[in-house]
Amino acid sequence: MSPSMARAAEAAPAKGTAMHYPCLMVGLLIMLTGTLYPLLFTSANGKAHHGLAMALFWAMSAGLVRGVGFVPRAWGWKLLFSAWSCGVALGLAAYLRWSTFATPWLG
């Protein structure tokens, strides 16, 4: 490989490392909303809802990691910090927040 081709290969971003703006916006929105309105992480009786907080923090982490374009190499981390896991965590958070069927041992 010639030196000019090597420089071009170094300058080009790796495949799959582009920013993912929907995930980034989800992560930033959860971060800002949780900072400005921390009662979001509480249950109806005012106590901390640990299941809801865990789901929202997972969605925030996955959104920020995938949103800035980082894709982990190990399959376990890739599974936890993908765009799909961000959506699953948001769905779990919505279920825990508004479902009357959420069991008390989750939060």
PDB file as gemmi writes it, atoms N, CA and C in Angstrom:
CRYST1    1.000    1.000    1.000  90.00  90.00  90.00 P 1                      
ATOM      1  N   MET A   1       0.853  -1.170   0.000  1.00  0.00           N  
ATOM      2  CA  MET A   1       0.000   0.000   0.000  1.00  0.00           C  
ATOM      3  C   MET A   1       0.901   1.235   0.000  1.00  0.00           C  
ATOM      4  N   SER A   2       0.562   2.155  -0.860  1.00  0.00           N  
ATOM      5  CA  SER A   2       1.375   3.365  -0.950  1.00  0.00           C  
ATOM      6  C   SER A   2       1.076   4.293   0.224  1.00  0.00           C  
ATOM      7  N   PRO A   3       2.012   5.206   0.540  1.00  0.00           N  
ATOM      8  CA  PRO A   3       1.783   6.127   1.668  1.00  0.00           C  
ATOM      9  C   PRO A   3       0.532   6.990   1.492  1.00  0.00           C  
ATOM     10  N   SER A   4       0.227   7.390   0.265  1.00  0.00           N  
ATOM     11  CA  SER A   4      -0.968   8.220   0.062  1.00  0.00           C  
ATOM     12  C   SER A   4      -2.238   7.420   0.321  1.00  0.00           C  
ATOM     13  N   MET A   5      -2.248   6.139  -0.027  1.00  0.00           N  
ATOM     14  CA  MET A   5      -3.419   5.295   0.235  1.00  0.00           C  
ATOM     15  C   MET A   5      -3.576   5.045   1.730  1.00  0.00           C  
ATOM     16  N   ALA A   6      -2.445   4.913   2.434  1.00  0.00           N  
ATOM     17  CA  ALA A   6      -2.497   4.707   3.875  1.00  0.00           C  
ATOM     18  C   ALA A   6      -3.064   5.929   4.578  1.00  0.00           C  
ATOM     19  N   ARG A   7      -2.662   7.127   4.126  1.00  0.00           N  
ATOM     20  CA  ARG A   7      -3.214   8.350   4.720  1.00  0.00           C  
ATOM     21  C   ARG A   7      -4.704   8.464   4.437  1.00  0.00           C  
ATOM     22  N   ALA A   8      -5.137   8.099   3.243  1.00  0.00           N  
ATOM     23  CA  ALA A   8      -6.557   8.165   2.904  1.00  0.00           C  
ATOM     24  C   ALA A   8      -7.363   7.180   3.752  1.00  0.00           C  
ATOM     25  N   ALA A   9      -6.793   5.997   3.995  1.00  0.00           N  
ATOM     26  CA  ALA A   9      -7.493   5.003   4.822  1.00  0.00           C  
ATOM     27  C   ALA A   9      -7.598   5.482   6.265  1.00  0.00           C  
ATOM     28  N   GLU A  10      -6.580   6.172   6.764  1.00  0.00           N  
ATOM     29  CA  GLU A  10      -6.635   6.689   8.129  1.00  0.00           C  
ATOM     30  C   GLU A  10      -7.619   7.833   8.255  1.00  0.00           C  
ATOM     31  N   ALA A  11      -7.749   8.646   7.220  1.00  0.00           N  
ATOM     32  CA  ALA A  11      -8.629   9.809   7.274  1.00  0.00           C  
ATOM     33  C   ALA A  11     -10.096   9.423   7.143  1.00  0.00           C  
ATOM     34  N   ALA A  12     -10.382   8.333   6.432  1.00  0.00           N  
ATOM     35  CA  ALA A  12     -11.773   7.926   6.225  1.00  0.00           C  
ATOM     36  C   ALA A  12     -12.320   7.298   7.497  1.00  0.00           C  
ATOM     37  N   PRO A  13     -13.530   7.679   7.904  1.00  0.00           N  
ATOM     38  CA  PRO A  13     -14.105   7.067   9.098  1.00  0.00           C  
ATOM     39  C   PRO A  13     -14.438   5.603   8.840  1.00  0.00           C  
ATOM     40  N   ALA A  14     -14.356   4.803   9.870  1.00  0.00           N  
ATOM     41  CA  ALA A  14     -14.676   3.390   9.751  1.00  0.00           C  
ATOM     42  C   ALA A  14     -16.162   3.219   9.479  1.00  0.00           C  
ATOM     43  N   LYS A  15     -16.502   2.119   8.836  1.00  0.00           N  
ATOM     44  CA  LYS A  15     -17.896   1.855   8.511  1.00  0.00           C  
ATOM     45  C   LYS A  15     -18.716   1.706   9.795  1.00  0.00           C  
ATOM     46  N   GLY A  16     -19.872   2.358   9.848  1.00  0.00           N  
ATOM     47  CA  GLY A  16     -20.758   2.265  10.999  1.00  0.00           C  
ATOM     48  C   GLY A  16     -20.448   3.235  12.121  1.00  0.00           C  
ATOM     49  N   THR A  17     -19.553   4.187  11.902  1.00  0.00           N  
ATOM     50  CA  THR A  17     -19.214   5.103  12.981  1.00  0.00           C  
ATOM     51  C   THR A  17     -19.818   6.486  12.786  1.00  0.00           C  
ATOM     52  N   ALA A  18     -20.759   6.617  11.896  1.00  0.00           N  
ATOM     53  CA  ALA A  18     -21.412   7.910  11.695  1.00  0.00           C  
ATOM     54  C   ALA A  18     -22.304   8.223  12.892  1.00  0.00           C  
ATOM     55  N   MET A  19     -22.485   9.497  13.144  1.00  0.00           N  
ATOM     56  CA  MET A  19     -23.354   9.901  14.253  1.00  0.00           C  
ATOM     57  C   MET A  19     -24.792   9.462  13.961  1.00  0.00           C  
ATOM     58  N   HIS A  20     -25.473   9.075  14.999  1.00  0.00           N  
ATOM     59  CA  HIS A  20     -26.865   8.646  14.898  1.00  0.00           C  
ATOM     60  C   HIS A  20     -27.697   9.660  15.670  1.00  0.00           C  
ATOM     61  N   TYR A  21     -28.207  10.657  14.964  1.00  0.00           N  
ATOM     62  CA  TYR A  21     -28.843  11.806  15.607  1.00  0.00           C  
ATOM     63  C   TYR A  21     -30.104  11.478  16.413  1.00  0.00           C  
ATOM     64  N   PRO A  22     -30.975  10.555  15.985  1.00  0.00           N  
ATOM     65  CA  PRO A  22     -32.126  10.259  16.860  1.00  0.00           C  
ATOM     66  C   PRO A  22     -31.717   9.727  18.228  1.00  0.00           C  
ATOM     67  N   CYS A  23     -30.730   8.836  18.262  1.00  0.00           N  
ATOM     68  CA  CYS A  23     -30.258   8.316  19.555  1.00  0.00           C  
ATOM     69  C   CYS A  23     -29.601   9.415  20.373  1.00  0.00           C  
ATOM     70  N   LEU A  24     -28.831  10.259  19.721  1.00  0.00           N  
ATOM     71  CA  LEU A  24     -28.169  11.350  20.428  1.00  0.00           C  
ATOM     72  C   LEU A  24     -29.198  12.297  21.040  1.00  0.00           C  
ATOM     73  N   MET A  25     -30.257  12.592  20.304  1.00  0.00           N  
ATOM     74  CA  MET A  25     -31.294  13.480  20.831  1.00  0.00           C  
ATOM     75  C   MET A  25     -32.027  12.843  22.007  1.00  0.00           C  
ATOM     76  N   VAL A  26     -32.279  11.534  21.943  1.00  0.00           N  
ATOM     77  CA  VAL A  26     -32.921  10.843  23.067  1.00  0.00           C  
ATOM     78  C   VAL A  26     -32.040  10.928  24.305  1.00  0.00           C  
ATOM     79  N   GLY A  27     -30.752  10.639  24.146  1.00  0.00           N  
ATOM     80  CA  GLY A  27     -29.832  10.699  25.278  1.00  0.00           C  
ATOM     81  C   GLY A  27     -29.743  12.091  25.883  1.00  0.00           C  
ATOM     82  N   LEU A  28     -29.631  13.093  25.037  1.00  0.00           N  
ATOM     83  CA  LEU A  28     -29.545  14.469  25.533  1.00  0.00           C  
ATOM     84  C   LEU A  28     -30.846  14.919  26.184  1.00  0.00           C  
ATOM     85  N   LEU A  29     -31.975  14.516  25.611  1.00  0.00           N  
ATOM     86  CA  LEU A  29     -33.271  14.896  26.178  1.00  0.00           C  
ATOM     87  C   LEU A  29     -33.474  14.273  27.560  1.00  0.00           C  
ATOM     88  N   ILE A  30     -33.125  13.003  27.721  1.00  0.00           N  
ATOM     89  CA  ILE A  30     -33.257  12.366  29.032  1.00  0.00           C  
ATOM     90  C   ILE A  30     -32.318  13.030  30.029  1.00  0.00           C  
ATOM     91  N   MET A  31     -31.090  13.327  29.595  1.00  0.00           N  
ATOM     92  CA  MET A  31     -30.118  13.961  30.476  1.00  0.00           C  
ATOM     93  C   MET A  31     -30.608  15.332  30.944  1.00  0.00           C  
ATOM     94  N   LEU A  32     -31.076  16.155  30.031  1.00  0.00           N  
ATOM     95  CA  LEU A  32     -31.528  17.500  30.391  1.00  0.00           C  
ATOM     96  C   LEU A  32     -32.816  17.477  31.204  1.00  0.00           C  
ATOM     97  N   THR A  33     -33.746  16.611  30.820  1.00  0.00           N  
ATOM     98  CA  THR A  33     -35.011  16.524  31.547  1.00  0.00           C  
ATOM     99  C   THR A  33     -34.792  16.012  32.970  1.00  0.00           C  
ATOM    100  N   GLY A  34     -33.935  15.005  33.121  1.00  0.00           N  
ATOM    101  CA  GLY A  34     -33.638  14.492  34.455  1.00  0.00           C  
ATOM    102  C   GLY A  34     -32.918  15.504  35.321  1.00  0.00           C  
ATOM    103  N   THR A  35     -32.126  16.371  34.691  1.00  0.00           N  
ATOM    104  CA  THR A  35     -31.431  17.408  35.447  1.00  0.00           C  
ATOM    105  C   THR A  35     -32.383  18.511  35.882  1.00  0.00           C  
ATOM    106  N   LEU A  36     -33.258  18.923  34.986  1.00  0.00           N  
ATOM    107  CA  LEU A  36     -34.176  20.021  35.281  1.00  0.00           C  
ATOM    108  C   LEU A  36     -35.409  19.582  36.077  1.00  0.00           C  
ATOM    109  N   TYR A  37     -35.821  18.327  35.922  1.00  0.00           N  
ATOM    110  CA  TYR A  37     -37.015  17.824  36.604  1.00  0.00           C  
ATOM    111  C   TYR A  37     -36.729  16.438  37.182  1.00  0.00           C  
ATOM    112  N   PRO A  38     -36.007  16.362  38.295  1.00  0.00           N  
ATOM    113  CA  PRO A  38     -35.638  15.054  38.851  1.00  0.00           C  
ATOM    114  C   PRO A  38     -36.818  14.253  39.381  1.00  0.00           C  
ATOM    115  N   LEU A  39     -37.977  14.868  39.554  1.00  0.00           N  
ATOM    116  CA  LEU A  39     -39.156  14.122  39.994  1.00  0.00           C  
ATOM    117  C   LEU A  39     -39.623  13.123  38.939  1.00  0.00           C  
ATOM    118  N   LEU A  40     -39.033  13.196  37.754  1.00  0.00           N  
ATOM    119  CA  LEU A  40     -39.327  12.231  36.704  1.00  0.00           C  
ATOM    120  C   LEU A  40     -38.980  10.812  37.157  1.00  0.00           C  
ATOM    121  N   PHE A  41     -38.003  10.669  38.033  1.00  0.00           N  
ATOM    122  CA  PHE A  41     -37.520   9.366  38.462  1.00  0.00           C  
ATOM    123  C   PHE A  41     -38.196   8.876  39.733  1.00  0.00           C  
ATOM    124  N   THR A  42     -39.305   9.483  40.126  1.00  0.00           N  
ATOM    125  CA  THR A  42     -39.999   9.074  41.339  1.00  0.00           C  
ATOM    126  C   THR A  42     -41.321   8.406  40.990  1.00  0.00           C  
ATOM    127  N   SER A  43     -41.845   7.665  41.938  1.00  0.00           N  
ATOM    128  CA  SER A  43     -43.155   7.038  41.768  1.00  0.00           C  
ATOM    129  C   SER A  43     -44.227   8.005  42.253  1.00  0.00           C  
ATOM    130  N   ALA A  44     -45.457   7.568  42.226  1.00  0.00           N  
ATOM    131  CA  ALA A  44     -46.573   8.444  42.590  1.00  0.00           C  
ATOM    132  C   ALA A  44     -46.515   8.871  44.055  1.00  0.00           C  
ATOM    133  N   ASN A  45     -45.924   8.048  44.915  1.00  0.00           N  
ATOM    134  CA  ASN A  45     -45.863   8.397  46.336  1.00  0.00           C  
ATOM    135  C   ASN A  45     -44.629   9.236  46.681  1.00  0.00           C  
ATOM    136  N   GLY A  46     -43.850   9.624  45.695  1.00  0.00           N  
ATOM    137  CA  GLY A  46     -42.715  10.503  45.919  1.00  0.00           C  
ATOM    138  C   GLY A  46     -41.395   9.805  46.202  1.00  0.00           C  
ATOM    139  N   LYS A  47     -41.391   8.480  46.262  1.00  0.00           N  
ATOM    140  CA  LYS A  47     -40.154   7.739  46.503  1.00  0.00           C  
ATOM    141  C   LYS A  47     -39.471   7.435  45.169  1.00  0.00           C  
ATOM    142  N   ALA A  48     -38.192   7.166  45.241  1.00  0.00           N  
ATOM    143  CA  ALA A  48     -37.434   6.858  44.034  1.00  0.00           C  
ATOM    144  C   ALA A  48     -37.971   5.584  43.382  1.00  0.00           C  
ATOM    145  N   HIS A  49     -38.177   5.637  42.089  1.00  0.00           N  
ATOM    146  CA  HIS A  49     -38.636   4.485  41.315  1.00  0.00           C  
ATOM    147  C   HIS A  49     -37.399   3.917  40.621  1.00  0.00           C  
ATOM    148  N   HIS A  50     -36.779   2.922  41.252  1.00  0.00           N  
ATOM    149  CA  HIS A  50     -35.493   2.428  40.791  1.00  0.00           C  
ATOM    150  C   HIS A  50     -35.571   1.738  39.436  1.00  0.00           C  
ATOM    151  N   GLY A  51     -36.644   1.046  39.171  1.00  0.00           N  
ATOM    152  CA  GLY A  51     -36.807   0.394  37.869  1.00  0.00           C  
ATOM    153  C   GLY A  51     -36.915   1.412  36.749  1.00  0.00           C  
ATOM    154  N   LEU A  52     -37.684   2.452  36.969  1.00  0.00           N  
ATOM    155  CA  LEU A  52     -37.834   3.509  35.977  1.00  0.00           C  
ATOM    156  C   LEU A  52     -36.520   4.243  35.760  1.00  0.00           C  
ATOM    157  N   ALA A  53     -35.828   4.549  36.847  1.00  0.00           N  
ATOM    158  CA  ALA A  53     -34.538   5.237  36.721  1.00  0.00           C  
ATOM    159  C   ALA A  53     -33.540   4.374  35.963  1.00  0.00           C  
ATOM    160  N   MET A  54     -33.516   3.070  36.236  1.00  0.00           N  
ATOM    161  CA  MET A  54     -32.602   2.178  35.541  1.00  0.00           C  
ATOM    162  C   MET A  54     -32.901   2.143  34.049  1.00  0.00           C  
ATOM    163  N   ALA A  55     -34.177   2.051  33.691  1.00  0.00           N  
ATOM    164  CA  ALA A  55     -34.549   2.006  32.280  1.00  0.00           C  
ATOM    165  C   ALA A  55     -34.202   3.323  31.569  1.00  0.00           C  
ATOM    166  N   LEU A  56     -34.467   4.445  32.227  1.00  0.00           N  
ATOM    167  CA  LEU A  56     -34.148   5.733  31.611  1.00  0.00           C  
ATOM    168  C   LEU A  56     -32.637   5.960  31.494  1.00  0.00           C  
ATOM    169  N   PHE A  57     -31.884   5.544  32.505  1.00  0.00           N  
ATOM    170  CA  PHE A  57     -30.431   5.706  32.430  1.00  0.00           C  
ATOM    171  C   PHE A  57     -29.827   4.778  31.383  1.00  0.00           C  
ATOM    172  N   TRP A  58     -30.403   3.602  31.203  1.00  0.00           N  
ATOM    173  CA  TRP A  58     -29.949   2.694  30.140  1.00  0.00           C  
ATOM    174  C   TRP A  58     -30.229   3.317  28.780  1.00  0.00           C  
ATOM    175  N   ALA A  59     -31.438   3.874  28.602  1.00  0.00           N  
ATOM    176  CA  ALA A  59     -31.772   4.529  27.339  1.00  0.00           C  
ATOM    177  C   ALA A  59     -30.859   5.728  27.087  1.00  0.00           C  
ATOM    178  N   MET A  60     -30.582   6.494  28.132  1.00  0.00           N  
ATOM    179  CA  MET A  60     -29.699   7.653  27.988  1.00  0.00           C  
ATOM    180  C   MET A  60     -28.291   7.211  27.608  1.00  0.00           C  
ATOM    181  N   SER A  61     -27.774   6.207  28.285  1.00  0.00           N  
ATOM    182  CA  SER A  61     -26.420   5.728  27.997  1.00  0.00           C  
ATOM    183  C   SER A  61     -26.325   5.166  26.588  1.00  0.00           C  
ATOM    184  N   ALA A  62     -27.276   4.330  26.214  1.00  0.00           N  
ATOM    185  CA  ALA A  62     -27.261   3.758  24.862  1.00  0.00           C  
ATOM    186  C   ALA A  62     -27.422   4.844  23.817  1.00  0.00           C  
ATOM    187  N   GLY A  63     -28.270   5.828  24.090  1.00  0.00           N  
ATOM    188  CA  GLY A  63     -28.463   6.916  23.144  1.00  0.00           C  
ATOM    189  C   GLY A  63     -27.221   7.759  22.960  1.00  0.00           C  
ATOM    190  N   LEU A  64     -26.539   8.056  24.050  1.00  0.00           N  
ATOM    191  CA  LEU A  64     -25.327   8.871  23.948  1.00  0.00           C  
ATOM    192  C   LEU A  64     -24.177   8.101  23.300  1.00  0.00           C  
ATOM    193  N   VAL A  65     -24.008   6.830  23.676  1.00  0.00           N  
ATOM    194  CA  VAL A  65     -22.915   6.038  23.105  1.00  0.00           C  
ATOM    195  C   VAL A  65     -23.122   5.854  21.609  1.00  0.00           C  
ATOM    196  N   ARG A  66     -24.309   5.410  21.214  1.00  0.00           N  
ATOM    197  CA  ARG A  66     -24.565   5.191  19.786  1.00  0.00           C  
ATOM    198  C   ARG A  66     -24.708   6.519  19.049  1.00  0.00           C  
ATOM    199  N   GLY A  67     -25.227   7.525  19.723  1.00  0.00           N  
ATOM    200  CA  GLY A  67     -25.466   8.815  19.084  1.00  0.00           C  
ATOM    201  C   GLY A  67     -24.205   9.513  18.628  1.00  0.00           C  
ATOM    202  N   VAL A  68     -23.119   9.372  19.384  1.00  0.00           N  
ATOM    203  CA  VAL A  68     -21.867  10.021  18.978  1.00  0.00           C  
ATOM    204  C   VAL A  68     -21.110   9.189  17.949  1.00  0.00           C  
ATOM    205  N   GLY A  69     -21.622   8.019  17.621  1.00  0.00           N  
ATOM    206  CA  GLY A  69     -21.022   7.211  16.564  1.00  0.00           C  
ATOM    207  C   GLY A  69     -20.144   6.087  17.045  1.00  0.00           C  
ATOM    208  N   PHE A  70     -20.082   5.855  18.352  1.00  0.00           N  
ATOM    209  CA  PHE A  70     -19.247   4.773  18.848  1.00  0.00           C  
ATOM    210  C   PHE A  70     -20.012   3.465  18.775  1.00  0.00           C  
ATOM    211  N   VAL A  71     -19.414   2.457  18.149  1.00  0.00           N  
ATOM    212  CA  VAL A  71     -20.000   1.125  18.085  1.00  0.00           C  
ATOM    213  C   VAL A  71     -18.993   0.163  18.720  1.00  0.00           C  
ATOM    214  N   PRO A  72     -19.327  -0.399  19.891  1.00  0.00           N  
ATOM    215  CA  PRO A  72     -18.390  -1.315  20.550  1.00  0.00           C  
ATOM    216  C   PRO A  72     -18.113  -2.548  19.691  1.00  0.00           C  
ATOM    217  N   ARG A  73     -16.958  -3.176  19.920  1.00  0.00           N  
ATOM    218  CA  ARG A  73     -16.594  -4.370  19.154  1.00  0.00           C  
ATOM    219  C   ARG A  73     -17.157  -5.641  19.763  1.00  0.00           C  
ATOM    220  N   ALA A  74     -17.149  -5.737  21.075  1.00  0.00           N  
ATOM    221  CA  ALA A  74     -17.643  -6.938  21.746  1.00  0.00           C  
ATOM    222  C   ALA A  74     -19.171  -7.011  21.615  1.00  0.00           C  
ATOM    223  N   TRP A  75     -19.673  -8.207  21.352  1.00  0.00           N  
ATOM    224  CA  TRP A  75     -21.101  -8.338  21.058  1.00  0.00           C  
ATOM    225  C   TRP A  75     -21.964  -7.989  22.261  1.00  0.00           C  
ATOM    226  N   GLY A  76     -21.489  -8.243  23.485  1.00  0.00           N  
ATOM    227  CA  GLY A  76     -22.279  -7.913  24.678  1.00  0.00           C  
ATOM    228  C   GLY A  76     -22.479  -6.417  24.835  1.00  0.00           C  
ATOM    229  N   TRP A  77     -21.394  -5.669  24.674  1.00  0.00           N  
ATOM    230  CA  TRP A  77     -21.492  -4.204  24.758  1.00  0.00           C  
ATOM    231  C   TRP A  77     -22.261  -3.651  23.575  1.00  0.00           C  
ATOM    232  N   LYS A  78     -22.078  -4.265  22.420  1.00  0.00           N  
ATOM    233  CA  LYS A  78     -22.811  -3.819  21.235  1.00  0.00           C  
ATOM    234  C   LYS A  78     -24.310  -3.999  21.437  1.00  0.00           C  
ATOM    235  N   LEU A  79     -24.679  -5.086  22.103  1.00  0.00           N  
ATOM    236  CA  LEU A  79     -26.087  -5.346  22.386  1.00  0.00           C  
ATOM    237  C   LEU A  79     -26.652  -4.330  23.383  1.00  0.00           C  
ATOM    238  N   LEU A  80     -25.882  -3.978  24.407  1.00  0.00           N  
ATOM    239  CA  LEU A  80     -26.358  -3.039  25.427  1.00  0.00           C  
ATOM    240  C   LEU A  80     -26.423  -1.593  24.945  1.00  0.00           C  
ATOM    241  N   PHE A  81     -25.552  -1.212  24.006  1.00  0.00           N  
ATOM    242  CA  PHE A  81     -25.455   0.185  23.601  1.00  0.00           C  
ATOM    243  C   PHE A  81     -25.809   0.402  22.141  1.00  0.00           C  
ATOM    244  N   SER A  82     -26.776  -0.319  21.625  1.00  0.00           N  
ATOM    245  CA  SER A  82     -27.212  -0.144  20.244  1.00  0.00           C  
ATOM    246  C   SER A  82     -28.441   0.767  20.188  1.00  0.00           C  
ATOM    247  N   ALA A  83     -28.800   1.145  18.990  1.00  0.00           N  
ATOM    248  CA  ALA A  83     -30.009   1.955  18.813  1.00  0.00           C  
ATOM    249  C   ALA A  83     -31.248   1.160  19.212  1.00  0.00           C  
ATOM    250  N   TRP A  84     -31.236  -0.140  18.947  1.00  0.00           N  
ATOM    251  CA  TRP A  84     -32.374  -0.978  19.318  1.00  0.00           C  
ATOM    252  C   TRP A  84     -32.525  -1.058  20.837  1.00  0.00           C  
ATOM    253  N   SER A  85     -31.421  -1.170  21.542  1.00  0.00           N  
ATOM    254  CA  SER A  85     -31.525  -1.241  23.003  1.00  0.00           C  
ATOM    255  C   SER A  85     -31.995   0.082  23.591  1.00  0.00           C  
ATOM    256  N   CYS A  86     -31.671   1.187  22.943  1.00  0.00           N  
ATOM    257  CA  CYS A  86     -32.184   2.484  23.373  1.00  0.00           C  
ATOM    258  C   CYS A  86     -33.713   2.493  23.279  1.00  0.00           C  
ATOM    259  N   GLY A  87     -34.234   1.965  22.188  1.00  0.00           N  
ATOM    260  CA  GLY A  87     -35.686   1.881  22.019  1.00  0.00           C  
ATOM    261  C   GLY A  87     -36.347   0.930  23.000  1.00  0.00           C  
ATOM    262  N   VAL A  88     -35.696  -0.205  23.259  1.00  0.00           N  
ATOM    263  CA  VAL A  88     -36.230  -1.171  24.225  1.00  0.00           C  
ATOM    264  C   VAL A  88     -36.266  -0.555  25.621  1.00  0.00           C  
ATOM    265  N   ALA A  89     -35.208   0.148  25.980  1.00  0.00           N  
ATOM    266  CA  ALA A  89     -35.157   0.785  27.303  1.00  0.00           C  
ATOM    267  C   ALA A  89     -36.215   1.880  27.425  1.00  0.00           C  
ATOM    268  N   LEU A  90     -36.445   2.630  26.360  1.00  0.00           N  
ATOM    269  CA  LEU A  90     -37.510   3.644  26.392  1.00  0.00           C  
ATOM    270  C   LEU A  90     -38.885   3.000  26.529  1.00  0.00           C  
ATOM    271  N   GLY A  91     -39.096   1.892  25.841  1.00  0.00           N  
ATOM    272  CA  GLY A  91     -40.355   1.166  25.972  1.00  0.00           C  
ATOM    273  C   GLY A  91     -40.559   0.634  27.381  1.00  0.00           C  
ATOM    274  N   LEU A  92     -39.487   0.100  27.975  1.00  0.00           N  
ATOM    275  CA  LEU A  92     -39.566  -0.382  29.350  1.00  0.00           C  
ATOM    276  C   LEU A  92     -39.864   0.767  30.315  1.00  0.00           C  
ATOM    277  N   ALA A  93     -39.233   1.916  30.084  1.00  0.00           N  
ATOM    278  CA  ALA A  93     -39.489   3.078  30.941  1.00  0.00           C  
ATOM    279  C   ALA A  93     -40.939   3.545  30.814  1.00  0.00           C  
ATOM    280  N   ALA A  94     -41.466   3.564  29.605  1.00  0.00           N  
ATOM    281  CA  ALA A  94     -42.863   3.959  29.410  1.00  0.00           C  
ATOM    282  C   ALA A  94     -43.804   2.977  30.096  1.00  0.00           C  
ATOM    283  N   TYR A  95     -43.491   1.688  29.989  1.00  0.00           N  
ATOM    284  CA  TYR A  95     -44.312   0.679  30.647  1.00  0.00           C  
ATOM    285  C   TYR A  95     -44.295   0.873  32.168  1.00  0.00           C  
ATOM    286  N   LEU A  96     -43.116   1.086  32.719  1.00  0.00           N  
ATOM    287  CA  LEU A  96     -43.009   1.250  34.166  1.00  0.00           C  
ATOM    288  C   LEU A  96     -43.650   2.550  34.649  1.00  0.00           C  
ATOM    289  N   ARG A  97     -43.634   3.567  33.825  1.00  0.00           N  
ATOM    290  CA  ARG A  97     -44.181   4.869  34.227  1.00  0.00           C  
ATOM    291  C   ARG A  97     -45.704   4.887  34.185  1.00  0.00           C  
ATOM    292  N   TRP A  98     -46.286   4.323  33.139  1.00  0.00           N  
ATOM    293  CA  TRP A  98     -47.725   4.498  32.930  1.00  0.00           C  
ATOM    294  C   TRP A  98     -48.555   3.227  33.033  1.00  0.00           C  
ATOM    295  N   SER A  99     -47.943   2.104  33.272  1.00  0.00           N  
ATOM    296  CA  SER A  99     -48.709   0.872  33.344  1.00  0.00           C  
ATOM    297  C   SER A  99     -49.207   0.637  34.764  1.00  0.00           C  
ATOM    298  N   THR A 100     -50.428   0.206  34.851  1.00  0.00           N  
ATOM    299  CA  THR A 100     -50.980  -0.163  36.156  1.00  0.00           C  
ATOM    300  C   THR A 100     -50.620  -1.590  36.492  1.00  0.00           C  
ATOM    301  N   PHE A 101     -50.049  -2.313  35.514  1.00  0.00           N  
ATOM    302  CA  PHE A 101     -49.687  -3.706  35.718  1.00  0.00           C  
ATOM    303  C   PHE A 101     -48.233  -3.899  36.147  1.00  0.00           C  
ATOM    304  N   ALA A 102     -47.480  -2.804  36.256  1.00  0.00           N  
ATOM    305  CA  ALA A 102     -46.074  -2.902  36.661  1.00  0.00           C  
ATOM    306  C   ALA A 102     -46.010  -3.435  38.090  1.00  0.00           C  
ATOM    307  N   THR A 103     -45.223  -4.441  38.281  1.00  0.00           N  
ATOM    308  CA  THR A 103     -45.152  -5.059  39.607  1.00  0.00           C  
ATOM    309  C   THR A 103     -44.320  -4.190  40.549  1.00  0.00           C  
ATOM    310  N   PRO A 104     -44.661  -4.185  41.816  1.00  0.00           N  
ATOM    311  CA  PRO A 104     -43.943  -3.336  42.775  1.00  0.00           C  
ATOM    312  C   PRO A 104     -42.479  -3.715  42.956  1.00  0.00           C  
ATOM    313  N   TRP A 105     -42.101  -4.984  42.723  1.00  0.00           N  
ATOM    314  CA  TRP A 105     -40.722  -5.373  42.951  1.00  0.00           C  
ATOM    315  C   TRP A 105     -39.785  -4.830  41.870  1.00  0.00           C  
ATOM    316  N   LEU A 106     -40.313  -4.295  40.764  1.00  0.00           N  
ATOM    317  CA  LEU A 106     -39.460  -3.664  39.756  1.00  0.00           C  
ATOM    318  C   LEU A 106     -39.071  -2.267  40.156  1.00  0.00           C  
ATOM    319  N   GLY A 107     -39.776  -1.628  41.005  1.00  0.00           N  
ATOM    320  CA  GLY A 107     -39.425  -0.254  41.354  1.00  0.00           C  
ATOM    321  C   GLY A 107     -39.600  -0.006  42.746  1.00  0.00           C  
TER     322      GLY A 107                                                      
END                                                                             
